[in-house]
Amino acid sequence: MYIGHGLLAFALGGALGMRLDTSRSRALALAFVAGAFGMVPDVDLAYTVYVVLKAGPQNVFPTTEFVWAEAGSWAVHRKLTHSLVVGVLGVGVVASLAAALRDDWHPGVAFGGLGATLAALFAIVLSSHELIGLMTLSLYVLAAAGLTLAAVRRGLPTRLVAAAAAIGLLSHPFGDVFMGSPPAFLYPLASVGPAEKLALSPDPTVNLVALFALEVGLAWAAIWTAMQLTERRLRSYVTARAVLGASFAMAALVIQPPTLDIAYHFALGTIGLGVAVGAMPSLVVARGYDRETVLQGLGTSLATVTFAITGYLLAYVALTP
């Protein structure tokens, strides 16, 4: 899962806001903050970026196996920042910092809690990691602190800031059980996660398409949540030309079946078709970038991608012996 982490947290944050019967604007702010926190654990990809740059294009495309086979990649990614133990401590850091900034708690309690949770986090990394782990955790804490400051400035109370952090930081690891090596959920109590990633289908191509469909489904959930919180009707932002996405079914005849190892051509093809059918016509016809036009382009693009992956999957299954 990629941006699906943020989309899931956005939808959950918005749902919580609606459940709490808070104002729509505050619920929307909660959704955005939760979505941002949902991406924080992937700050450990900073090391992966270094590996990619060192690898060179000949080793990164068309497969990503080189990146994850590189010594240290999985030792950093999906271990320290993807631990639920670290996540709980991260929520403690956020709650204490928010309380200190808003002066909601007694200063001794707020700063004491902040110091204790930070000490626990860095004790974990210093006892089990070298410099890479220390740098990764520092990025994690800085990102969480920056989001906390932004949320407090938006007027969110401490309890909602902490709730947003809990939604984002603690939901993220569960989205990574489908690709690569599953996270070490209980690190440092347990240094490894589940032995095998979760597959939605034994067929590698159906599995890849199903995972892509899952991410698209999370995008729909996030958009629906945003529409509810802004009192808009989702159907008003999807045009009929989205059905053109079904033409991607013909790709099953000509492209190499995508798998988790080789999926760039499939992902770029479906997303490119979505942009071409959805976003570009909306913006060209309107000759502007007002909010309603952008939303129509986004809604139609996502619907086009949905038709594209559905059409491809049906065609692939029909053509496979």
N, C-alpha and C positions, 0 to 999 in steps of 0.2 A: 504494500500500500504506500502511496506517495502523498499527494495532497488530501487523500481520503481521511487521514488522521485529523486534519484541521476541519474538514467538512463534517465529520462525525461529531466532533466536539462542539462545533457551531450549532448543529441541530439539537444536540443534547442541552447545550446552554440555553438556547432559545426556548426549548420545551420546559426547562426548569423555570425560566422567567415567567412563562405563561402560567405554569402551575402555581407559582407563588403569588399570582395575581398582582404583580407589580406593574408599573406603567410600561407601555409598549416601547418607549424610547430606552428605558432602563433594561428591559428584557433584551432588546436588540444589542445594547452595549455589552450585556453579559454574554450574549452569543458570540460576538466578535472577540471578546477577551478570551473566552473559553477556546474558540477556534485557534487563536494565536498560541495559547498555551499548549494546544494539541500538537503543534509543530516543534515545540522547544526540545523534546528529547532527540530530535534529529540534528541538533547542533554538532553531534559527534561525527556527522558526515564531513565536517571540516577536514578530518584526517583522510577521508576517502577522496576528497577533492585533490589533496596532495598526491595520493596514489594514482589518480587518473592522470594528473598532469605529468607525473613521472612515467606512466605507462606509455603514453603516446597513442595516437589514433589507431595505429595498426593493432594494438592489443585491446583497445576498448570496444571497437566496432568490428564485426556485428554482434559480438557477445560480451557480456560483462563478467564472465568467469575469471578473467585475469585480475580484475579489481578485487574480487573477494578472495581469490587465492593468494594474493599478496600477503606476506607475513605481517600480522598485526591488524589487518582490516577488521576481521570479526572479533579480535581481542578487544577492540575499541568500540566498534559499531554494535548496537543492540546488546550491550552488556552493562556498562556503568549507568548510562542515562536512561536505559530502558528497564531498569529494575524497579519493581513496585516498592521496595524498601527505600530506595533513593527517591522515588516519587513521593512517598508519604513525607519524608523529611523535606523535600522540596515544597510541598504544600505548607508545611510548618514554617519554612522560611518566608513564604509569600504572606501567610496570615500574620506572622509577627511583624513583618516589614510594613504591611498595610495598616496594622493597628498602630504602629509607631508613627507612621506618616499622618494618620487621621487623628491621633491622640485618643483612640477609642479605649485603650487599656491603660492600666497604670504603667508608667514608663519602665519600672523595674521588671514587670511581667513581659512587656513587649520586647524590650531590648535583651532581657534574659532569655526569652524564647528564641529570639533571632540568633543570639550567640550560641546557644546550645545546639540548635539544629544545624547551623553552619559548622560548628565544631564536629558534630557527628558525621556530616557529609565529608569533610576533608579528612577525618580520621579513617573513613572507609578507603578513600583513594590513596592516602599516604601509606596505608598498611598493605595494599595489594596492587598498586600501579606505579609505573615510573612517570617520567615527565609528561608523556602523552595523556595519561589519565588525569593528571593534575590540570593540564591545559583544557581538556575536554570538560571537566567539572567546572572549571572557572567560567567557561563560555555558557554552560548550563545555568549557573547561578546568575551571571550577568544578564542573560536573556530573561530569566524569570523576574529579576529585580526591575529590569526596564519595563516589562509588561505590568508589573505591580504599580510602578510609578504612574504609568499611563492610565491604568484603570482608576486609581485614586483621583487623578486629575479629572477624569470623566465623571467623578461623583459617585462611583460605586462604593457601597459600604463594605467594611472588612469581611463580613460573612459572605457576600457575593463574590468578592475578589478571591477569597479562599475556595469557594465553591467552583468558580471558573478554573482555578488552578487544579483542583482535584479532578474535575471532568477531563481536562486536557492532558495532564501529566499521567493520570492513572488509566485512561482509556487507550492511550497511544500504544503501549506494548502489545495489546491484544490484536491490533491490526496488522502486526508483523509476523503472525504465525503462518502466513500463506506463502511467503517468499524468502529465499535465502535460509539462513539459520535462525530458528526461533529465538526470541530474547531469553536471557537468563533472568526470569521473573523475580527470583528471590535473592539475587546477588546482593551482598557477599555471603549470605547464608548458604547459597548453593551457586556454584560457579558456572553451571551449565543449565540450559533450558531444555525443553522437550527435544527428544532425539530426532524427530522428523517434523518437517513442516506439514501443515494441514493442506490436503488437496481436495478440491471440490469435485474432481472427476479423475478417473484413472487415465483418461486420454489427455496427453499433455497440451494439445491445442484447445480442446474443450475447457480444460482447467484454466488456461491463460485467458480465454475469452470470458469465462465466468468470473474470474477475478477482476477483469477490466469492467465487466458489467456491474460488479459489486461497487467499484469506485464511482461509476456513473450513477448508480442508485443513491450513493451517499451525496453526490452533487445535487440530485433531485431533492433529497431530504433537506439539504441546507437551503436550497432555493425556495422550497415550499415554506420552510420556517421563516425565511426573510419576508416572503410575501404575506404570510399571516401577521407578522409583526408590523408590517407597513400598510396593512389593509388593502392589499392588491389581490387580484385574481390571477392565478398562474396561467390559466388558459388564454388570457388576453395577451400573453407575451410569447405565444407559440404560434407560428404561421403554418399554413398548409404545406408550404414547400419543404417542410422537414421530412416528408415521406420520400423525398428524393434520396435520402440516406440509404434506403433499402437497396439502391442500385449497387452498393458496395458488395452485395452478395456475389456479383460477378468476379470479385477479387479471389474468391475461392478457387477459381479455375486457373489463375495465373500466378499468384504469389505463393512463396514457400509458407507452409502452415506455421503460424507463430507458436512459440513455446516460451517458457520463462527465460530460456537462454537467448533466444532470438525473437524479439518482439517489436523492434523499432519500426519496421516497415508497416506492421499492422496498426500500431498506436498512431504513428504519424499520418497514415492513410485515413483512418477514421476521423481523427481530430482535424486534419486538413480539409476533409470533405465537410465536416461540421462548420468550420469557419467559412468555407467557400459558399455554402448553401444558406447558412444562418446569419453570421455576423456581417459579411461583406455586402450583401444586397441591402440589408437594413441600413447600414451606414451610408452606402452610395445613394440609395433612393432618398434618404432623409437629408443627405449632405450636411450632417451635423452630428454632434456627440452629446446630445442632451440625455438625461437619465433614462427617459422612457425608451428612446431609440436603442440605447445600449442594452437595456434589459430585454427588449424584444430580440435583439441580435443574440444575446446570451441564451435566452430560452429556446429560440429556434435552433441554435447551434447544438445545444445539448440534446434536443429532441432528434436532430439529424443524426448525431452520434449514436443515440439509442436505436434508431432504425437501422443504422449501419451495422452495428455489432449483432443485432438480432438477425438481420438478413444474412450476414456472413456465417453465423453459427448454424442457421437452418440449412444453408447451402453446403457447408462443410459436412454436416451430419448426413445429408442426403447423398453426397458424393463419396463418403467414406465407406468402404466395403464392410 
